[in-house]
Amino acid sequence: MDILPMLTWTTQHLPDRVAQSIRETVPDPRVLSDWQVSQIAQAVAATVEEAARLDRPRQRRREWMLLIVGLIAGALLSIPVGIWVNSIT
């Protein structure tokens, strides 16, 4: 799964969703102004983007490890299967 579309979605929509959630939780504009809600939403979106950016190398390492393990397991499994096929023919 490519993370770029997810990051683009986060950049475009997360601040709006967070602002909407905050406004639903605190509907009175005297408690939190629209500017404050917008600033909180931007801060949350920046935190989420930074966490996603930090997790990207870990995800790539995991994908490479799974690829290598899969190739090794496939090679190790193909040897006995080949021997078995040769023995029954």
C-alpha positions in Angstrom: 0.0 0.0 0.0 1.4 3.3 -1.0 1.3 5.9 1.8 1.3 9.0 -0.5 -2.5 9.0 -1.2 -3.1 8.5 2.5 -0.8 11.4 3.3 -2.5 13.6 0.7 -5.9 12.7 2.2 -4.6 13.6 5.6 -3.2 16.9 4.5 -6.4 17.9 2.8 -9.2 16.5 5.0 -7.9 15.9 8.5 -7.9 19.5 9.7 -11.5 19.9 8.5 -12.6 16.7 10.2 -10.8 17.6 13.5 -12.3 21.1 13.4 -15.7 19.7 12.8 -15.3 17.2 15.7 -14.1 20.0 18.0 -17.0 22.2 17.0 -19.4 19.4 17.7 -17.9 18.8 21.1 -17.7 22.5 22.0 -20.5 24.2 20.1 -20.4 27.5 21.9 -18.1 30.0 20.0 -17.6 32.0 23.2 -15.6 29.0 24.6 -13.5 28.4 21.5 -13.4 30.8 18.6 -13.3 29.6 15.1 -9.6 30.7 14.9 -8.7 28.6 17.9 -10.5 25.6 16.5 -8.6 26.0 13.2 -5.3 26.3 15.0 -6.0 23.2 17.1 -7.0 21.3 14.0 -3.8 22.4 12.2 -1.7 21.3 15.1 -3.3 17.9 15.3 -2.9 17.4 11.5 0.8 18.4 11.7 1.3 15.8 14.5 -0.4 13.1 12.5 1.6 13.9 9.4 4.9 13.8 11.4 4.0 10.5 12.9 3.2 9.1 9.4 6.4 10.4 8.1 8.4 8.8 10.9 6.6 5.5 10.3 7.4 5.3 6.6 10.9 3.9 6.8 9.8 1.3 9.3 7.0 0.2 7.0 9.4 0.0 4.1 11.9 -2.2 6.1 9.0 -4.4 7.1 7.9 -4.8 3.5 11.5 -5.7 2.4 11.9 -8.2 5.2 8.6 -9.9 4.2 9.7 -10.0 0.6 13.1 -11.6 1.5 11.5 -14.1 3.9 8.9 -15.0 1.3 11.6 -15.5 -1.4 13.7 -17.7 1.0 10.6 -19.7 2.1 9.6 -20.2 -1.5 13.0 -21.4 -2.5 13.3 -23.7 0.5 9.8 -25.2 -0.2 10.4 -25.6 -3.9 13.3 -28.0 -3.3 11.3 -30.8 -1.5 8.4 -30.3 -3.9 10.8 -30.8 -6.8 12.3 -33.9 -5.3 8.8 -35.3 -4.6 7.6 -34.6 -8.2 10.8 -36.3 -9.6 10.2 -39.3 -7.4 6.6 -39.9 -8.5 7.3 -39.6 -12.2 
